[in-house]
Every structure is written in structure tokens, then in C-alpha cells.
Amino acid sequence: MDKEELRKEIQELADRFSSHQSEYESSDYLESQLRADFIDEMFRLLGWDFSNRANLSHLQREVLVEKGDTKGRPDYSFRVNGEDRFFVEAKASSKGTDKPEDIAAFRRRTFM
């Protein structure tokens, strides 16, 4: 997929969210569904191997879900050559992560 196709696909995800935003931000829309509907799909579009199509061992997989070399358990650990490179913590849209104290608590739990 070229850059323009990628941009279009990601824009479609954003548009899908925007078109039903009030539903997605309701307390009935769970984090697990948000992950399946949007986050997983966005990172797949960016080329991350969520389903282990490369048939790598568990220790070499590109994406680990709720497992990483941290004290906390981030929702996703993105790995290159078996080493964690970055983490993604998802929250239901109704909860958000915009409060500084929530972000600080995650950082302390994850990186200390």
C-alpha cells in the first residue's frame, strides 16, 4: 500500500469514528471493542503483524497484547527483533486518558 492509500484508509477510520462519535464515547462502548474496531486496525494498516503471519515464536512476535517487559501491563507491546520498542495503553473513549495524573500513573507503573 502506498502512502496515499494508507492516508485514505486511516482517514476512513477517523471518519467512521466521527460519524458515530456519540455512540463510541458512550459508556456502553467498551475498551475491548474500541481496540478491535480502531486501534488494531490502525496498527495493521501501519504494517504491524498482529496475527503473527510471519509465524515467529512468542518471544519474537511483533505485537504482544497485554504483555511486555514492564512492571505494568500495557495493552500493546510493539517489538522489533524481540525487543520492546514502544507501548500503547488503550482506554474506552468514555474514559479517555487526557488527565495528567492518569498519564503520570501509567508512566510510573510501566517504566519504573
Stockholm file with secondary structure:
# STOCKHOLM 1.0

chainA/1-112         MDKEELRKEIQELADRFSSHQSEYESSDYLESQLRADFIDEMFRLLGWDFSNRANLSHLQREVLVEKGDTKGRPDYSFRVNGEDRFFVEAKASSKGTDKPEDIAAFRRRTFM
#=GR chainA/1-112 SS CCHHHHHHHHHHHHHHHHHTHHHHTSTTSCHHHHIIIIIHHHHHHTTCCTTCTTCCCGGGCSEEESCCSSSSCCSEEEEETTEEEEEECCCCTTTCSCCHHHHHHHHHHHHC
#=GC SS_cons         CCHHHHHHHHHHHHHHHHHTHHHHTSTTSCHHHHIIIIIHHHHHHTTCCTTCTTCCCGGGCSEEESCCSSSSCCSEEEEETTEEEEEECCCCTTTCSCCHHHHHHHHHHHHC
//
